[in-house]
Amino acid sequence: MGEFDLIARFFTRPPRPGGPTLLGVGDDCALIQPSPGTALAISSDMLVEGRHFLSTVAPERLGHKALAVNLSDLAACGATPVAFTLALALPRADAQWLEPFSRGLLALADAHGCELIGGDTTQGPLNLCITVFGEVPLQGGRSQALLRSGAQVGDDLYVSGQLGDARLALEVFRGQLSVPADVFEAARARMETPSPRVALGQALRGVASAAADVSDGLIGDLGHILRRSGVGACIDTDAALGLIAARHALDEDQALGFVLAGGDDYELVFTAPTNARDAVHAASVHSQTPVTRIGRIEAEPGLRLRDAQGRLLQRQDQAFDHFK
């Protein structure tokens, strides 16, 4: 099977009637037409075997995750998914691998109305690079996108869903941790098939003051908000510990470490004024996504951790860095 046979068989579908894609797979460029009154939101993510995923992951789950991590970036900006491109390096053109991979990829794409409009394929070590395109409304000529730079002193600090489960699964795979089989399988599903919080991001437009997706660990991705906004924050570690589903299977120190710096979570961390608590709750209900208030934004730069007794904790947790 050659390159163009591969593309035609597994990744070519006609543009959706009435959608934004004017021209999809098959030409040197795709053509998309943004909806009137919107700006394009664009993000790219690369997944490399051995660095971002294990060789044992099922190809259908890998297809899902490859797109999910990109949709998570759109969610953090409050964008509506429109289209994506796929650059795929493969050791060989293996139909038995490509069929479930494309099935998982395109099933998530269809669930979010996000069309595959082009990309590239080549032979090489397994490497997946996706670029997503989304839309955010314009109002008075200004984008309504959620940004990292809007957090204000006194804002509440929130996280969606759960954190730490993916790290738990990774440590089990590494042989560094042993947990009951049902705990591992639940954590493994969170690691391999994350749920991008697209609906929540859209519901938070005009409510949240700043947002980011949690991909490299809470403290690292929250740190981006703090630096861009010129503020600091305090996290209530007791509230944060409630974010990991498998807390009962871990000691408290380990569980907190997984929540703060586990990575691979693809949840949203965001801030909102205290008078927006009802609006945040409504966004959570509307998007069917749980959110937890875990702290507050402060004037003093940096990140502080306080336990249930109000004591400052000293920890050395570090977020994921691709070059460390």
C-alpha positions as CSV (number, residue, x, y, z in Angstrom):
1,M,0.0,0.0,0.0
2,G,1.5,3.3,-1.1
3,E,1.2,6.8,0.5
4,F,-1.8,8.0,-1.6
5,D,-3.6,4.7,-1.3
6,L,-3.2,5.0,2.5
7,I,-4.6,8.5,2.5
8,A,-7.5,7.6,0.2
9,R,-8.4,4.5,2.2
10,F,-8.2,5.7,5.7
11,F,-8.4,9.5,5.8
12,T,-10.3,10.9,2.9
13,R,-14.0,11.9,3.3
14,P,-16.1,14.4,1.4
15,P,-16.6,17.8,3.1
16,R,-19.7,18.0,5.2
17,P,-22.5,19.8,3.3
18,G,-23.0,23.3,4.6
19,G,-19.9,23.2,6.7
20,P,-16.9,25.6,6.7
21,T,-14.7,23.3,4.5
22,L,-14.7,24.4,0.9
23,L,-12.0,22.0,-0.1
24,G,-10.6,19.1,1.9
25,V,-8.1,16.3,1.3
26,G,-6.7,15.9,-2.2
27,D,-5.1,19.2,-3.2
28,D,-2.0,21.1,-2.2
29,C,-4.0,23.2,0.2
30,A,-7.3,22.9,1.9
31,L,-9.8,25.8,2.0
32,I,-11.9,26.7,5.0
33,Q,-14.2,29.7,5.4
34,P,-14.6,31.0,8.9
35,S,-18.2,31.8,10.0
36,P,-19.0,35.6,9.8
37,G,-18.1,37.4,13.0
38,T,-15.6,34.9,14.2
39,A,-11.8,34.6,14.5
40,L,-9.8,31.5,13.9
41,A,-8.1,29.8,16.9
42,I,-5.2,27.5,15.8
43,S,-3.1,25.1,17.8
44,S,-0.7,22.2,17.0
45,D,0.4,19.3,19.2
46,M,2.8,16.5,18.4
47,L,2.7,13.0,20.0
48,V,5.9,10.9,19.8
49,E,6.1,7.2,20.6
50,G,8.1,6.6,23.8
51,R,7.8,10.2,24.8
52,H,4.0,10.9,24.8
53,F,2.5,7.4,24.6
54,L,3.5,3.8,25.1
55,S,4.0,1.4,22.3
56,T,1.4,-0.9,23.9
57,V,-1.5,1.6,23.5
58,A,-4.3,0.3,21.3
59,P,-4.3,2.2,18.0
60,E,-8.0,3.2,18.3
61,R,-7.3,4.8,21.6
62,L,-4.2,6.5,20.2
63,G,-6.3,8.0,17.3
64,H,-8.7,9.4,19.9
65,K,-6.0,10.8,22.1
66,A,-4.1,12.4,19.2
67,L,-7.1,14.6,18.4
68,A,-8.2,15.0,22.0
69,V,-5.0,16.7,23.1
70,N,-5.5,19.3,20.4
71,L,-9.2,19.8,21.1
72,S,-8.2,20.5,24.7
73,D,-6.3,23.5,23.5
74,L,-9.3,24.8,21.7
75,A,-11.4,24.2,24.9
76,A,-9.0,26.3,26.9
77,C,-9.7,29.2,24.5
78,G,-13.4,28.7,24.5
79,A,-13.3,27.9,20.8
80,T,-15.7,25.8,18.7
81,P,-13.8,23.1,16.7
82,V,-14.0,23.4,12.9
83,A,-11.2,21.3,11.2
84,F,-7.8,19.7,11.6
85,T,-4.8,18.5,9.7
86,L,-2.8,15.3,10.4
87,A,0.9,14.8,9.8
88,L,1.7,11.1,10.3
89,A,5.0,9.3,10.3
90,L,4.7,5.5,10.2
91,P,7.3,2.7,10.4
92,R,5.2,1.0,7.7
93,A,1.8,1.2,6.0
94,D,0.0,-1.4,8.2
95,A,-3.7,-1.6,7.4
96,Q,-4.4,-3.6,10.6
97,W,-3.0,-0.6,12.6
98,L,-4.4,2.2,10.4
99,E,-8.0,1.0,10.4
100,P,-8.6,1.2,14.2
101,F,-6.4,4.3,14.5
102,S,-8.4,6.2,11.9
103,R,-11.6,4.9,13.4
104,G,-10.7,6.3,16.9
105,L,-9.5,9.6,15.3
106,L,-12.5,10.2,13.1
107,A,-15.1,9.1,15.8
108,L,-13.9,11.9,18.1
109,A,-13.7,14.3,15.1
110,D,-17.3,13.5,14.3
111,A,-18.4,14.0,17.9
112,H,-17.1,17.5,17.8
113,G,-18.0,18.4,14.2
114,C,-14.3,18.8,13.4
115,E,-13.3,17.8,9.8
116,L,-10.0,16.3,8.6
117,I,-9.0,18.6,5.8
118,G,-5.4,17.5,4.9
119,G,-1.9,16.8,6.2
120,D,1.0,14.6,5.3
121,T,2.3,11.0,5.6
122,T,5.8,9.6,5.5
123,Q,7.8,6.6,6.7
124,G,9.7,6.9,9.9
125,P,9.4,6.4,13.7
126,L,5.7,6.7,14.8
127,N,5.0,10.4,15.2
128,L,1.6,12.2,15.1
129,C,1.2,15.9,14.6
130,I,-2.2,17.5,14.5
131,T,-3.1,21.1,13.9
132,V,-6.6,22.1,14.8
133,F,-8.7,25.1,13.7
134,G,-11.5,26.5,15.8
135,E,-13.7,29.6,15.9
136,V,-14.3,32.2,18.6
137,P,-16.8,35.0,18.4
138,L,-15.8,38.6,17.7
139,Q,-17.5,41.4,19.6
140,G,-16.8,44.9,18.8
141,G,-13.9,43.7,16.7
142,R,-12.3,41.9,19.7
143,S,-12.1,38.2,20.2
144,Q,-14.0,36.6,23.0
145,A,-11.4,33.9,23.4
146,L,-10.3,32.8,26.9
147,L,-6.7,33.8,27.4
148,R,-4.0,33.1,30.0
149,S,-3.5,36.8,30.8
150,G,-6.8,37.8,32.4
151,A,-6.6,36.5,36.0
152,Q,-7.2,39.2,38.7
153,V,-6.3,39.4,42.3
154,G,-9.2,37.9,44.3
155,D,-10.4,35.6,41.6
156,D,-11.4,32.0,42.4
157,L,-9.2,29.2,41.0
158,Y,-11.0,26.2,39.5
159,V,-10.1,22.9,37.8
160,S,-12.4,20.7,35.7
161,G,-12.8,17.0,36.0
162,Q,-10.1,14.9,37.6
163,L,-6.3,15.2,37.8
164,G,-3.6,12.6,38.6
165,D,-5.1,9.5,37.2
166,A,-3.0,9.4,34.0
167,R,0.2,9.6,36.1
168,L,-1.1,6.8,38.3
169,A,-1.5,4.6,35.2
170,L,1.9,5.5,34.0
171,E,3.6,4.5,37.3
172,V,1.8,1.2,37.2
173,F,3.0,0.6,33.6
174,R,6.6,1.5,34.8
175,G,6.3,-1.1,37.6
176,Q,6.7,1.6,40.3
177,L,3.2,1.3,41.7
178,S,0.6,-1.5,42.4
179,V,-3.1,-0.8,42.7
180,P,-6.3,-2.9,42.3
181,A,-7.1,-3.9,38.7
182,D,-10.3,-1.8,38.6
183,V,-8.4,1.3,39.8
184,F,-5.7,0.8,37.1
185,E,-8.2,0.2,34.3
186,A,-10.1,3.4,35.2
187,A,-6.8,5.4,35.3
188,R,-5.6,3.8,32.1
189,A,-8.8,4.9,30.3
190,R,-8.2,8.5,31.5
191,M,-4.6,8.4,30.3
192,E,-5.4,6.9,26.9
193,T,-8.8,8.4,26.1
194,P,-9.0,11.9,27.7
195,S,-12.2,13.9,27.3
196,P,-11.5,17.4,25.9
197,R,-13.6,19.9,27.8
198,V,-14.8,21.8,24.7
199,A,-18.4,22.4,25.9
200,L,-17.1,23.8,29.2
201,G,-14.7,26.1,27.5
202,Q,-17.5,27.5,25.3
203,A,-19.7,27.9,28.4
204,L,-17.0,29.8,30.2
205,R,-16.7,32.6,27.6
206,G,-17.6,35.8,29.3
207,V,-17.4,34.1,32.8
208,A,-13.8,33.0,33.3
209,S,-11.1,35.6,33.5
210,A,-8.3,33.3,32.3
211,A,-7.9,29.7,31.4
212,A,-5.4,27.0,30.2
213,D,-5.5,23.3,29.5
214,V,-3.7,21.0,32.0
215,S,-1.4,18.9,29.9
216,D,2.0,19.2,31.6
217,G,0.8,19.2,35.2
218,L,-1.4,21.6,37.2
219,I,1.5,23.6,38.7
220,G,3.1,24.1,35.4
221,D,0.1,25.1,33.4
222,L,-1.3,27.3,36.2
223,G,2.1,28.9,36.2
224,H,1.5,30.0,32.6
225,I,-1.6,31.9,33.8
226,L,0.2,33.4,36.8
227,R,3.1,34.7,34.7
228,R,1.0,36.0,31.8
229,S,-1.4,37.7,34.3
230,G,1.3,39.1,36.6
231,V,-0.3,37.5,39.8
232,G,0.2,34.7,42.2
233,A,-2.0,32.0,43.6
234,C,-2.7,29.8,46.7
235,I,-4.0,26.2,46.3
236,D,-6.0,24.5,49.0
237,T,-4.4,21.1,49.0
238,D,-7.3,19.4,50.7
239,A,-9.6,20.5,47.8
240,A,-6.9,19.6,45.3
241,L,-6.7,16.1,46.7
242,G,-10.4,15.6,45.9
243,L,-9.5,15.8,42.2
244,I,-7.9,12.3,42.0
245,A,-10.4,9.5,41.7
246,A,-7.9,6.9,43.0
247,R,-7.0,8.9,46.2
248,H,-8.0,5.9,48.3
249,A,-5.4,3.7,46.6
250,L,-2.5,6.1,47.4
251,D,-0.9,7.8,50.3
252,E,-1.6,11.5,50.7
253,D,1.8,12.7,49.6
254,Q,1.9,10.6,46.5
255,A,-1.7,11.5,45.6
256,L,-1.0,15.2,45.9
257,G,2.1,14.9,43.8
258,F,0.1,13.2,41.0
259,V,-2.5,16.0,41.2
260,L,0.0,18.8,41.1
261,A,2.5,17.5,38.6
262,G,1.2,14.3,37.1
263,G,0.5,15.7,33.6
264,D,-1.5,14.2,30.7
265,D,-4.8,15.2,32.2
266,Y,-6.3,17.5,29.6
267,E,-8.6,19.3,32.0
268,L,-9.1,23.0,32.2
269,V,-7.6,25.2,35.0
270,F,-9.3,28.6,35.0
271,T,-10.0,31.7,37.1
272,A,-13.2,33.7,37.7
273,P,-14.4,36.5,39.9
274,T,-16.0,35.5,43.2
275,N,-19.3,37.1,42.0
276,A,-19.3,34.7,39.1
277,R,-19.7,31.5,41.2
278,D,-23.3,31.0,40.1
279,A,-22.3,31.5,36.5
280,V,-19.4,28.9,36.8
281,H,-21.9,26.5,38.4
282,A,-24.3,27.0,35.5
283,A,-21.4,26.5,33.0
284,S,-20.6,23.2,34.7
285,V,-24.2,22.0,34.6
286,H,-24.7,23.1,31.0
287,S,-21.5,21.3,29.8
288,Q,-22.1,18.3,32.1
289,T,-18.5,18.8,33.4
290,P,-17.7,18.9,37.1
291,V,-15.6,21.7,38.3
292,T,-13.8,22.2,41.7
293,R,-12.8,25.4,43.3
294,I,-9.3,24.8,44.6
295,G,-7.9,28.2,45.6
296,R,-7.6,31.8,44.8
297,I,-5.5,34.4,43.0
298,E,-3.3,36.6,45.1
299,A,-1.2,39.7,44.5
300,E,2.1,38.1,45.7
301,P,3.8,36.4,42.8
302,G,4.4,32.6,42.8
303,L,2.3,29.6,43.9
304,R,1.7,28.6,47.5
305,L,0.1,25.5,48.9
306,R,-1.9,25.4,52.1
307,D,-3.3,22.4,53.9
308,A,-6.7,22.2,55.7
309,Q,-5.2,23.8,58.8
310,G,-3.9,26.8,56.8
311,R,-0.3,25.7,57.0
312,L,2.0,26.5,54.1
313,L,3.5,23.3,52.6
314,Q,7.0,23.1,51.1
315,R,7.2,20.7,48.2
316,Q,9.5,20.1,45.2
317,D,7.0,18.9,42.6
318,Q,7.9,19.8,39.0
319,A,5.7,19.9,35.9
320,F,6.6,17.9,32.8
321,D,9.3,19.4,30.5
322,H,9.9,17.9,27.1
323,F,13.7,18.6,27.3
324,K,14.3,17.3,30.9
